[in-house]
Amino acid sequence: MNRLSAAALPPGVPRFAYDREAKRVGIVHFGIGAFTRAHQAWYTDRAMDAAGGDWLTVGVSLRSGDVAAQLNPQDGLYALVEQSGAATEWRVIGSVSEVIVAPRDPERIVDLLAAPEIAVVTFTVTEKGYCRRPDGKLDPGLAEAGFYPLVASALARRRSAGLAGLTLLSCDNLAENGRTLRRLMLEYLDARDPRLAQWTAQECTFPCSMVDRIVPAVTAGDLDRAEQALGLRDEGAVVTEPFSQWVIEDQFAGPRPAWERVGAEIVADVAPYETAKLRMLNAAHSALAYCGLLAGHTYVHEAVADERLRALITQLMCEEAEPTIAAAPGQDLEAYAGSLIDRFANPALGHRLIQIAMDGSQKLPQRWLATLAANQAAGRRCPAILRGIAAWICHLHGANEAKYGPLSDPMAEQLASASRDDDIPAVVAALFAQGGLIASDWTPDDADIGEIAGHVAAFEAA
């Protein structure tokens, strides 16, 4: 069957209304996976419909050529499928012009980033893509294989040409993601060209942002259903939920798409939204993943239907995370928790727990450990999170390896070494004590360690 392309757009399926051929590229995006296509590219597509502008996006894949192979034969087009228990909605997205694989053509990426028409660079490289050491500082060796050299070369060219700085917008699940990106980028530049670091600090901006949309990994069945609906083969289709949220700090170095015209929130302070998302949604997802896998579940909707796990994440969100969040005016955290339960229960998404369980070493500091530290300082305990930590330790011990394969984590070797001991208090200390493998402001006390050890014993005996 023919592939989806600019020459073969399916009739009757909602799509962009702008003249795509007349648009120019204005955004470069690092890490163009399924989430970006269901979130930032979707917002940009509709923003160009609502307010115009030259905001086509060139996606950059830092390693794999899979997305380029999916989208480039389709002229960057793909279908976004919103699924709920009640309905399925389709839209063909036109905001992605092409995908470049960085190792194959790094100079082209630098040329693009240095071009006058580029104003915004966005990132969804996942937590590990920021190339941090366990203490949070930049790992120079890892950084050389990431986006840092490409962005640095382009910034040097822009400075030499007298061009404006860029808006460098992180869309990853990191606490204070914009400030984190700024600190790491300047650290990289300062080691190579202090004057360029100074120029970047003055001319570029690094807004914080909070992104929220559940986007499960696409399956072969999803692509087959898309083909039946479109009458064309779409290798780049993505599936998501109807809900979406994007909150962006109002710090832009130059022009940008009119994202606020299509639902994005441009605010002075992202922190309350970001903290709520990390400590409630993401934290609950991780707890469902590790505890749900041990309980024999495969999908999020199955885990949240388990009354014990539903009670666990409700406790985590409402009794442990919520008291640590300084809500913004009008931000109803209790209602937010309820809406998350409803979203998790959506059976149409097929969101796999093992997908969420990946890269725990990079995710848990902001999802769980920050909440533990805040509650520890206030004299409160976190039994739900401690149970989650015990489930993660079982995951490190290989509890899910037979079914899902080896641990998927950038620190897999170090985690294996730290968790090898059968003495669980020693494992907890190796992972979380001062100077342990996972840096945070939380230091487990004797009661925490005993509680975690008890849960691990119960999990492993089950």
N, C-alpha and C positions, 0 to 999 in steps of 0.2 A: 504494500500500500504506500502511496505517496506520503512524503514527510510534510508536516506543517512548514510553511515558509511565507515570505512576503507575497510570492506569486500564487499561493494557494491558501488563502485565509478561509476558514470554514464559514459558510453562510449561516445566519441565524444565531450565532454565538456572540454574546456581548464582547466588544473589543474597544480599543482606544479610538477616539474620533479625530485626533490631530493628524496632520500630514507628516508621516514619519520620515519621508524622503527629504523633507525641508528642514528637519531638525539637525542640530549639531551636537556633538558630545560636550558635556559640561561637568561630568562626574566620572571619577575613576574609583572603582570599588575593589578592595582586597578581600578575597575569601567568598567567592560568589557561589555559595551552596544553596540548598533548598530554602533555608531561612531567609536569606536576602531576597530571593525571588518571590517569596510569599509576603515580605514585609517592606523593606526600603524600596525595592523596585516597583512594587505595587503602589505605594504612596506616590512615588515619582511619576508613574504612568498616569495616575488620576490627576495629579497636580498639573501636568502638562495639558490634560483635557480641560481643567478648570481655569487655568490662568496662563497657559502658553509657556514660552521660554524654551531655550535650547539646553535640555537637561538629559539627553541620552546618556546612558552609562556604559562604559567599557569595564567589563569584569576582569579581574586578574585572579587566576588560580596559581597559588604559590608552589604547588607540587604536582598534583594529579592533573591529567588532561581530560578527565572524564566529563566535566561540565562543558569544556570546549567542544568535545565530540558530540555532546547532546545538543548544544545550542547553535554552534556556528553553521551547521548545514541547514538550520531553520531560520537563518538571518537574525538570530537572537530571540525569536518569538517563542512563547510557550504559553500553556494554559494554566491558570490558577483555578483550583477547584476548592470551593468552600463547602465543607461537609458538616452537617449536624444530623441528629436523629430524625429531624423533620424534613429536611430539604437538602438539595445539592445545587450550588450556584457555580457558574462558569464565567471566566473572563480571559480573553487572550491579551497578554501583556506585551507592550511594544517598547518599553523603556530601555531594554538592554540591546545594545547594538552589536556587540561581539564579546568574545572571551579570549584573553591572551594567557598562555601558559608561561609563567615567568622564566623557568629555566631554558625555555626554547627561544625566547625573544626578549631578554631583559632590556636591551637598548630601546626597543619600541615603547616599552612601558615608561622608561625615563623620558623619552621624547614626549609622550602624551602628558605626563605629569608636569613637564616644563612648558607645555603649550599655553599661550595666553588665555585661551578660551576655557581652560580647566579652572574651576573655582572651588570645588569641593572634592575631598577624598574621604571615602567612608571605609570602615573596617568591620568585618565579622570573621575574624581569624581564630575564634575561640580563645579561651583563657590561655592555652599553651602557646598560641601564636605570638604572644607578647615577649616570649623568650626571657622569662624571669628566672633568677636563681631562687632557691627556697627562702632566702631572706628578702625577696621582693626586688632586688636590684637586677639590672640588666645582665644577662649572660652573654658576653661578647661573642663567644663562639657560636652559640645558637643564633644570635641576631644576624650574623652574616648570611645565613640561609633563609632569612625572613624578608619582611618588607623594608627593613631599615636602610640597607644600602641603596635600594631603588629610590626611596623617598629622599634620602640624603643627596644623591646625585642630582635629582630634579630640583631640589631646593637650591643647591649651589648654582645651577643654571639660571634659575629664576632670579636669584640675587644678582648674578653677573649681568643679566639682561635688563635689570631694573623693573622686573615685573612685580605684581602684587603677591603677597603671601597667600597661603591656602587655608581653608577651613578643613582641619583634620578631625573627623568626627567618628569616634569609636561607638560602635553599636553592639559591643560585647557585654556579657554578664560579669562585669568587674565593678567592684565598689569604686566610685569616683572615676569612672572609666576614662573620661577626658583628661583629668589631672594625672592619672596613671600613664596614659599615652604621652602626655606632654613631658612628664618627668623622664620616662624611658627614652623618648626621642632626643631630648636635649642631652641626656647622659651619653647616648651614642654619638651625637654630633660633637659634643664638647671634647671627647677623646680624639677626634679626628681634625676638627676645624673649629676652634672656640669662637672665631668671628662669625662663622655660619650659625653656630648655636645661638649667639646673641641676636643675629638677624631674625632667626626663626622665632625666638622668644618674643621679639617685638612685632613681627609682621604676620605671623600665623596665629590662628586660634585653635583651641582644642576643647570644644564644647562637651560637657557631659551629656549623656542621653540614657534613657531607659526604653528598652524595646520589649514588647510582650506579644507573642503570638505562638501558639503551640503548632509546631510543624514537624510531624513525624517523618521518618525516612520513607521515601517513595518505594513502593514494591512493584514487582512485575505485574501484579493484578491491577494496581492503580493505572499503570500505563496502558494495559489492555482495555480497561474501562474508558480511559480518555480516548483511545482510538475508536471505540464504538460510538462514543458521543460526538466526536469531531468529524469522523469520516476520514481522518488523516492520522498518520503516526506522529505522535508528539513524544520524543524521547526526553524532553525537558519539563514535562508537566510536574506541578507540585500540588500537594494536598494540604489543606490547613483547616482551621476552625473559623467560624464567622467573626469571632472576637479579635480585635487588634488594638494595640496602644503604642504610641510613640511620643515620648516626652523629651524635648530637646532644650538644652540651656541656650539662652539667647545671646550667643557669642559667635558671630560669624565674621570672617575676615573680608568678605565681599558678597556678591550676589548668591542666591540660593533658590531652589524651587519653592513654590508657594505651598509647602506641605501642610500648613495650617488650614488651607482651604479645603482639605480632604481629611481632616480629623486629627492631624498631629497637633500636639500642644507645645507651644513655644513659651517657656517660662523662665523666670529669673533663677530658680533653684530647683534642680532635679532631685536633690538628695532624698526628700521624703518618699518620692515615687520609686526611686532606685532601691532604697533600703527596703521598702515594703515588698518589692518584687523579688529581691534576692533572698530576704529572710523568710518570706511567706511562700510565694509560688515556687521558686527554685529550691528552697529548703525542703518543702513538702514533696516536690518531685523526687529529690534524692532519697528521702526517707521511704517513699513508695517504691523506688527502684531497688534499693538494697534489701529492705524488709520484704518487699513483694516477691523478689526473686527467690528468697529463702522459703517463702510460703508456697512456692510452686506456680506463681502467676507469670504471665508473659507480657500482658499489656497493662497500661495505666488504668483503663476503665475496669479491668478485672480486679486490680489491687484496691482501688477505691471502693469497689462494691463489697470488699471484705470488711465486715463491721469492725474488726479489731484494728485494721490498718486505717480505716476511715477515722476511728476515734483517735488513733495515734497522731495523724497529721492535723486533725482539728485541735488537739492539745498543743502540738508544736506551733501552729500558726497563732492561735488565740491566747494561749497561756504563756508561751515562751517567747515567741517573736514579737507579738503585738506590743507588749509593755516596753520594748526597747526602741520603738519607732516613734519619732516626733512627727506626727502626721501634719500635712499641710492643711490649710483651711478648706473645709469641705471634703477632705479625704476620709472616707468612712472605712476603717480597717476591718470592722466586723462584717460589713456587707461585702467587702473585698474577699474575705476568707470564704464566705458562703458562695460567692460567684466562682471562686476557684474550684471548690468541690464540684459544682455543676459542670464546669468546663472539663475537669478531669474525668467525669463520668460519661463524656461523649463517646459512644461506642463506634462512631463512624470513622474516628481518626486512626485507630489501630496503632497507637503510640507505644513503641516497645520499651520495656523497662531497661533492657540491656543497653539501649542507645543512651538513656539518661545516666546509666551507671559508668559510662566511659569517663576517663580523665578526672577521677575523684580527687586526686591530689591538687588539681588546679581549681576545682569547684568548691570544695568543702570549706576553705577558709572564710569566704564571704557568705556562704549559704548557712553554715552551722556554727563555725568557731567564733565569728563576730557576735552572734547571739549569746553563745556560752560566755564569752568574756563580759558582755554588758550585764548579763544576769548575775554572774559571779561577783562583779563589782557592787551590785545592788543586794547581794545576799540571797539571791533566788537560785533555785535549782532547775535543771532542764532534763527531766527523765525521758521525754520523747526523743530528744536529740541524742542523748547517751545511748538509747536503744539503737538509734540509727548508726551511731559510731560502731557499736558492737556488730551490727550487720555488715558494715563496710569492712571491718577486720575479718569477718568470715569470708567475705568476697575476696580479700587479699590472700586468705588461706587457700583459695581455690574452690570454694563451695559451689561456684557456678561454672567452673572451668570445663567440666565434662560436657555440659550442654552448649556452652557458648564460646569455648576456646580460651586461650591465655588472656591474662589481664591486659586490658587496653588502657594504657596510661603512659605519659611521657617519662614518668619516674618509676616505671615498672620494676626495674632492677633494684633500685634503692628501697622501694616498698617491700619487695620480696625479702630483701635482707633484713629490713627492720621488723617485719612481721613473722619471720621464720620461727621464732621462739614459741614454744608451747606455754611459756609463762606469760599469761596475758597482761599482768601488771607491767612486766618488762617491755612488752610490745607497745602498750599505751605510752609508757615513758619514752621509748625510742621514737615514737611518732609525734607526740604532743608536748612532752616536757620542755622546759627551757633548753634551747640548743637542739631540740629534736628535729626530725625531718620536715615536719609541717609547721612553718612559722606562724604564730598568731599571738594575740594578747591573752589567750586563755591558757592557763596551766592547770591540768587536772589535779584535784586534791585526792586524798585517800578515799573519800566517799565516792567520788566520780569513778575512780579506778576500780573500786570494788563493785560498783553497779555495772560498769561495762563488762568486767570479767564474768559477773553472774549471767548477764545476757548472752555472752559468747558461749558459755558452757551450756546454757539452755538451747541455743540455736544448734550447736554442734551435736547435742544429744537427741534432737528431734528427728 
